[in-house]
Amino acid sequence: MKTAKLFVAAALTLSLSAGVARAKIPVAPIDDAAKAKAEETKAKAAEAAKKDAELLAKAQDRVAAKYIQAKKAKGVVVKPTPVVAPAK
């Protein structure tokens, strides 16, 4: 029992000290080429996210239209709730 507690305490101490030692490692400076590549990658990711958001909106509109059409066929009037765009 005492050995198990000692083992757990030693493991905890080692893991905490390893985290502190890793936190002190300085970040390597980034050269201009790497910065340009990072910005290009960021721009591509933003463009892809925008395209995905547009595709999602179109798909949601199609689903909503089909739902409204199905409800109208049954004689139920559906009034979609207006959605206000979030402030930027």
N, C-alpha and C positions, 0 to 999 in steps of 0.2 A: 504494500500500500504506500509506504513512504517512498519507495523507489519509483513508483508510478507518478507520484506528485512531483518528485524531483525531475523526472524525465519530461513531464509536461511543462514545468517551469523553465527548464533548459531550452526546450523547443520554442516556447513563447519568446524567451529572451533572444534567441538566435534570429527568429523571424522578424522581430521588431528592430534589431540592430541592422539586419540586412536592408530593411526598408529605409532606415535613416542613412545608411551608407550610399544607397542608390540615389537618394534624394539630393545628395551633395554633388553629384556628377554634373559638370556644366554642359550646357547645350552647345553643340558644335555650331560655329557660324555658317550661315547659308550664303552661298555665292549668288551672283546675279542670274546665272543660267538656271539654278535651282529655283530661285524666286519666280522667274518667268514661267517655268514649267508648272510650278504650284499654282500660279494665277490662272494659267491656261486650263489646268485640270479643274480648278474651282469654277471657272466660267462654263466649261463643258458640263459639269455636274449641275450647275444652276439651270442651264438650258434644258438638260434632260429632265430635271424636276419640273420645270415649267411645262414642258411637252406632256409629261405624265399627268400633271394636274389638269391640263386641257382635255386629255383623253378621258380621264376620270369624270370630269364634268359632263362631257358628251354622253358617256355611258349612263350616268345618273339621269340625265335628261331623257334619254331613250326609255329607261325603265319607268320613270315617272309618267311619260306619255302613254306607255302601254297600260300602266295601272289606271290612269284616268280614263282611257278608252274602254277598258274592261268594265270599270264602274259605270260609265255612261251607258254601256250596252245593257246593264242590269237596271238602269233607271235611277242610279244614285248620282247626285251632283257632288262633285269633288272640287273644293276650292283650295288650291295649294297655298300654303303659308308663305308669304313673301320673306325672302332671306336678305338681310342687310349685309353688304360686304363689310368685312372687318376694316377698321381704320388702319392706315399704314403709317 
